[in-house]
Amino acid sequence: MVVVKNNGVTNSQIPIRVNRFNPGFKSHLNIIMGTHKRHIAKTITWRFIGTLDTVVLSWVISGDPFFALKIGGAEVVTKMLLYYFHERIWFKINLGENAKLISRLRHILKTLSWRVLGTADTMLLAWLISGSPLMGLKIGLVEVVTKMLLYYFHERLWYKVDYGLNNRNNFKINTLDE
């Protein structure tokens, strides 16, 4: 049995038989491909918000706008890759059946897991670019608070957007191969 979940939230199950001879197979592939589009779009919107936050914080903490731009430029590449894979992993995690309760819990857990990963990346980049582990630590610790708030609201906003979810009402599709 193969289970496909949209955004990891489950509310109802619609069993369908899926194999290469069944029209449902195309539906199954559309769901998977649609989620990739969604995760890429979320990656881009979050990276814009996250990089802007990092640049502003780095500038305020260091007093050097060019240093801030270097960190922002470097993290665009590392964080987009990290974020995309973070999204793909969370897409496969199922926390339960109560969609409304699970939605909030899921967003909080995603926020915390992403923040640990993102802060480690920022601290390392700031340390490497500045040559000072203290500068990396300062920037990383300050951005923990701002980024968690921004990320949580980014997740809540995307939860209301259907882009990349071909059929939002079918939260979970069980597929049976014979």
C-alpha positions in Angstrom: 0.0 0.0 0.0 1.3 3.5 -0.9 0.0 6.5 1.1 0.1 10.0 -0.4 -0.6 12.9 1.8 -1.1 16.6 0.9 0.8 18.8 3.3 0.9 15.9 5.8 -2.6 16.7 7.0 -5.1 13.9 6.9 -8.8 14.2 7.4 -10.4 11.7 5.2 -9.3 8.6 3.2 -10.4 7.8 -0.3 -9.1 4.4 -1.3 -8.4 4.0 -5.0 -6.5 1.4 -7.0 -3.5 2.8 -8.6 -1.2 1.1 -11.2 0.1 1.9 -14.6 -3.0 0.5 -16.2 -5.4 2.6 -14.1 -6.3 6.3 -14.8 -5.8 6.9 -11.0 -2.1 6.5 -11.6 -2.0 9.8 -13.5 -3.9 11.4 -10.5 -1.3 10.0 -8.1 1.5 11.5 -10.2 -0.2 14.9 -10.4 -0.5 15.0 -6.6 3.2 14.3 -6.2 4.3 16.7 -8.9 2.0 19.4 -7.6 3.6 19.2 -4.1 7.0 19.7 -5.6 5.8 23.0 -7.2 4.3 24.0 -3.9 7.5 23.3 -2.0 9.6 25.2 -4.5 7.2 28.2 -4.2 7.3 28.0 -0.4 11.1 27.8 -0.6 11.3 31.0 -2.7 8.9 33.0 -0.6 10.5 31.9 2.6 14.0 32.6 1.3 13.0 36.2 0.4 11.6 36.8 3.9 14.4 35.0 5.7 17.3 36.6 3.8 15.8 40.1 4.3 15.6 39.4 8.0 19.2 38.1 8.1 20.6 41.1 6.2 18.8 43.6 8.4 19.8 41.9 11.6 23.4 41.4 10.5 23.7 45.0 9.5 22.3 46.2 12.9 24.6 43.8 14.8 27.8 44.4 12.8 27.2 48.0 11.7 28.5 46.9 8.3 26.0 46.7 5.4 28.5 44.9 3.1 29.1 42.2 5.7 25.3 41.8 6.0 24.9 41.5 2.2 27.7 38.8 2.1 25.9 36.7 4.7 22.6 37.2 2.9 24.0 36.3 -0.4 25.7 33.1 0.9 22.7 31.9 2.8 20.4 32.2 -0.3 22.1 29.1 -1.7 22.5 27.0 1.4 19.1 27.8 2.9 17.1 27.2 -0.3 18.6 23.7 -0.5 18.1 23.0 3.2 14.6 24.4 3.2 13.5 22.4 0.2 14.6 19.1 1.7 13.1 20.2 5.1 9.8 20.6 3.3 10.0 17.3 1.5 10.8 15.5 4.8 7.8 17.2 6.6 5.6 16.3 3.7 6.1 12.6 4.5 5.4 13.0 8.3 1.8 12.2 9.5 1.0 13.4 13.0 -2.6 12.1 13.2 -6.2 12.5 12.1 -7.5 15.6 13.8 -6.7 18.1 11.1 -7.3 21.4 13.0 -5.3 20.4 16.1 -2.6 18.7 14.1 -2.3 21.7 11.8 -1.2 24.0 14.6 1.1 21.3 16.2 2.6 20.6 12.8 3.4 24.2 12.2 5.0 24.6 15.6 7.1 21.5 15.2 8.1 22.5 11.7 9.0 26.0 13.0 11.2 24.5 15.7 13.0 22.0 13.5 13.6 24.5 10.7 14.8 27.1 13.2 17.5 24.7 14.6 18.7 23.9 11.1 18.5 27.5 9.8 20.2 29.0 12.9 23.1 26.6 12.7 23.6 27.5 9.0 23.5 31.3 9.7 25.9 31.0 12.6 28.3 29.0 10.5 28.1 31.4 7.6 28.5 34.5 9.8 31.5 32.9 11.5 33.2 31.9 8.2 32.5 35.3 6.6 33.5 37.4 9.6 36.2 35.2 11.0 34.6 35.6 14.4 32.7 32.9 16.1 31.3 35.5 18.5 29.8 37.4 15.5 28.2 34.2 14.2 26.8 33.5 17.7 25.3 37.0 18.1 23.6 37.0 14.7 22.4 33.4 15.2 20.9 34.0 18.6 19.1 37.2 17.7 17.6 35.7 14.6 16.2 32.7 16.5 13.4 34.9 17.8 12.6 36.9 14.7 12.8 33.9 12.3 10.6 31.7 14.4 7.9 34.3 14.4 8.2 35.0 10.7 8.4 31.3 9.8 5.3 30.4 11.9 3.2 33.1 10.1 4.7 32.1 6.8 3.5 28.5 7.5 0.0 29.7 8.6 -0.3 31.8 5.4 0.7 28.9 3.1 -1.7 26.6 4.9 -4.5 28.8 3.5 -3.1 28.7 0.0 -4.1 25.9 -2.3 -1.2 26.3 -4.8 0.3 23.0 -5.6 -2.4 21.0 -4.0 -4.3 19.5 -6.8 -7.2 18.4 -4.7 -7.1 20.0 -1.2 -10.2 18.1 0.0 -8.5 14.7 -0.5 -6.1 15.1 2.4 -5.0 11.5 2.2 -5.2 9.0 -0.6 -4.6 5.3 0.0 -3.5 3.5 -3.1 -3.6 -0.3 -3.4 -1.3 -2.1 -5.9 -2.2 -5.7 -6.7 
